Amino acid sequence: MKWRGRRQSGNLEDRRGMSTKGKFAAGGGIIAVVVVLLQMFGGETGQVLAPILDQVNQSQSVSESGEQRELTEKEKELGAFMNAVVVDTEDIWNQIFRDNGLGAYKEPNVVLFTDAVRTGCGNASAAAGPFYCPADQKVYMDLSFFDQLRSRFGAKGGDFAIAYVTAHEIGHHVQTLLGTSQKVRQMQQQSSAAQANQLSVAQELQADFYAGVWAHHNKEYLEEGDIEEALSAANAVGDDAIQKRTQGSVQPDSFTHGTSEQRMHWFMKGYKTGDIRQGDTFSELLN
């Protein structure tokens, strides 16, 4: 992705290298496993992630000091890349909202952190992976996740894998602004566990679709291989792929994010059409 020369976003909070106090049960125990499997690439954080973080908060706390170590040149470069991605999401989603009569687009903050962070949804460790918190309308990312995406889940990596994940989480913010997330929570409260999972899958696939819509409108900055990097990441974190790697079998009733094929399909539909109105994953999956 061509990313140099962008303006500076006022919505990127770089907390990397800040010292944190407090330990997290999610750092290496069963909660971490639950978070990684159920919350890979965010998800409906208010529905799933917040209760898990509440369990952590009951016994653990974290504080972030104002002291920050000097970032390495590689970290600074990655921060500059993330700034470009955030700027592109701002420009594109502002335009999409205007073009579709959706009112004003409220830009979310994107928080980069190391190891642990305090959020409006509770305390979180890096084990949570990237996620969106609807309570404070911020995206949280420990960028070391992308090393795991390659080493543990077999993705190709590359800078556009990071862009795809960021765009997916911004997709959850779009769902919050449009009222989709709130409707899903209400429907899940009145549904069986299996139906609630299906609603979660539809919501996640729509976030993938929105990531594809963003990529469509960002074509001037794309380079050869970028879309393949995004598809490799989407393939690696499909529910079926994760379950095969972690437990050796696939249980469709427990899916919360969709299969690898579904995730790639909806990203590509968004990329090919660029039309936010064609992302009704709910009707297609639930009817």
Secondary structure as the mmCIF struct_conf table of DSSP 4:
data_model
#
loop_
_struct_conf.conf_type_id
_struct_conf.id
_struct_conf.beg_label_comp_id
_struct_conf.beg_label_asym_id
_struct_conf.beg_label_seq_id
_struct_conf.end_label_comp_id
_struct_conf.end_label_asym_id
_struct_conf.end_label_seq_id
TURN_TY1_P TURN_TY1_P1 ARG A 4 GLY A 5
HELX_LH_PP_P HELX_LH_PP_P1 ARG A 6 SER A 9
BEND BEND1 GLY A 10 ASN A 11
STRN STRN1 LEU A 12 ASP A 14
TURN_TY1_P TURN_TY1_P2 ARG A 16 GLY A 17
STRN STRN2 MET A 18 LYS A 21
BEND BEND2 GLY A 22 GLY A 22
HELX_RH_3T_P HELX_RH_3T_P1 ALA A 25 GLY A 27
TURN_TY1_P TURN_TY1_P3 GLY A 28 GLY A 28
BEND BEND3 GLY A 29 GLY A 29
HELX_RH_AL_P HELX_RH_AL_P1 ILE A 30 GLN A 39
TURN_TY1_P TURN_TY1_P4 MET A 40 PHE A 41
TURN_TY1_P TURN_TY1_P5 THR A 45 VAL A 48
HELX_RH_AL_P HELX_RH_AL_P2 LEU A 49 SER A 59
STRN STRN3 SER A 63 GLN A 68
HELX_LH_PP_P HELX_LH_PP_P2 ARG A 69 THR A 72
HELX_RH_AL_P HELX_RH_AL_P3 GLU A 73 ASP A 99
TURN_TY1_P TURN_TY1_P6 ASN A 100 GLY A 101
HELX_LH_PP_P HELX_LH_PP_P3 GLU A 107 PRO A 108
STRN STRN4 ASN A 109 LEU A 112
BEND BEND4 THR A 114 ASP A 115
STRN STRN5 ALA A 116 THR A 119
TURN_TY1_P TURN_TY1_P7 GLY A 120 CYS A 121
STRN STRN6 GLY A 122 SER A 125
HELX_RH_3T_P HELX_RH_3T_P2 ALA A 126 ALA A 128
BEND BEND5 PRO A 130 PRO A 130
STRN STRN7 PHE A 131 CYS A 133
TURN_TY1_P TURN_TY1_P8 PRO A 134 GLN A 137
STRN STRN8 LYS A 138 MET A 141
TURN_TY1_P TURN_TY1_P9 LEU A 143 SER A 144
HELX_RH_AL_P HELX_RH_AL_P4 PHE A 145 SER A 151
TURN_TY1_P TURN_TY1_P10 ARG A 152 PHE A 153
HELX_RH_AL_P HELX_RH_AL_P5 ASP A 159 LEU A 178
TURN_TY1_P TURN_TY1_P11 GLY A 179 GLY A 179
HELX_RH_AL_P HELX_RH_AL_P6 THR A 180 GLN A 189
TURN_TY1_P TURN_TY1_P12 GLN A 190 GLN A 190
BEND BEND6 SER A 191 SER A 191
HELX_RH_AL_P HELX_RH_AL_P7 ALA A 193 HIS A 217
TURN_TY1_P TURN_TY1_P13 ASN A 218 ASN A 218
HELX_RH_3T_P HELX_RH_3T_P3 LYS A 219 TYR A 221
TURN_TY1_P TURN_TY1_P14 GLU A 224 GLY A 225
HELX_RH_AL_P HELX_RH_AL_P8 ASP A 226 ALA A 236
TURN_TY1_P TURN_TY1_P15 VAL A 237 VAL A 237
BEND BEND7 GLY A 238 GLY A 238
HELX_RH_AL_P HELX_RH_AL_P9 ASP A 239 GLN A 247
BEND BEND8 GLY A 248 SER A 249
HELX_RH_3T_P HELX_RH_3T_P4 PRO A 252 SER A 254
BEND BEND9 THR A 256 HIS A 257
HELX_RH_AL_P HELX_RH_AL_P10 SER A 260 THR A 273
HELX_RH_3T_P HELX_RH_3T_P5 ILE A 276 GLN A 278
HELX_RH_AL_P HELX_RH_AL_P11 THR A 281 LEU A 286
#
